[in-house]
């Protein structure tokens, strides 16, 4: 893709993202009289509990990414791994998500990690997040479609998808094929089955605590009774809504898409205005957490020479030349 086409696509995404933000704000203002009473029901305990759960989600996601990177041959201590991952994750809010990959690759290279490994680990992390989120969210699909008779098929689909995802030869073949098509050097060795399963478990934990955050907010905001139906709509509903947001590549961080789908699913267990309130508060908490952990990672990275003094160094194309591979050296 030429530079001019990339610029046009970035501008298109920016205007589309702004359009969605404006549309969501307008819709929220129009329904504010219905939503505001539910927001006033928020308690300090509920907000704190939801915030703690929201903080755990990116931490578990980072551990899944770190597991993949370690198995590829570059184990990183917790602090530098968190710095590289969390700073790069802010790229999902920026039109032109290549920024995230470039930032992580540049920071990782200063730790002695080949850029190719960082790129593969990052793409696998996105794929695993979408895979586990879609699998966990499948039980909520009948709720979204209003067809309860397909619930059993959704459970079977979850088992099949996870079984295929945990089959290392198929995944390793796909990675090798993708690198060959991109004319990149192959990885030094295949991913091990144990690392794949461990990473999937961490991503599953991340979705689970995010669903529990929605449950805490739902119980705090609405009068919905705690039962199996509410638990399903919160745990599976958030995962399914986020999966829709992830595949909506033109919308930064799935803004508007995730929130609308989540509110619709939650409205089967509570008034629609209460469901909108839950979606709004959860969006605010996730943005706050993303900025907080990225800020912490940024400060650690600046203090350990992983970042330049300005963002321009991370916004230019990075040469596809790997640093010497010393077996995955950590910080010196």
Secondary structure, DSSP 8 states (H G I E B T S, - for coil): --HHHHHHHHHHHHHHHHHHHHHHHHHHHHTHHHHHHHHTT--HHHHHHHHHHHHHHHHHHHHHHHHHHHHTT----HHHHHHHHHHHHGGGGSSSTHHHHHHHHHHHHTTT--HHHHHHHHHHHHHHHHHHHHHHHGGGHHHHHT-GGGHHHHHHHHHHHHHHHT-HHHHHHHHHHHHHHTT----SS---HHHHHHHHHHHHHHHHHHHHHHHHHHHHHS----SHHHHHHHHHHHHHHHHHHHH-TTSGGGTTHHHHHHHHHHTTTS-HHHHHHHHHHHHHHHHHHHHHHHHHHHHHHHHTT-S-SSTHHHHS---S-----SSS----
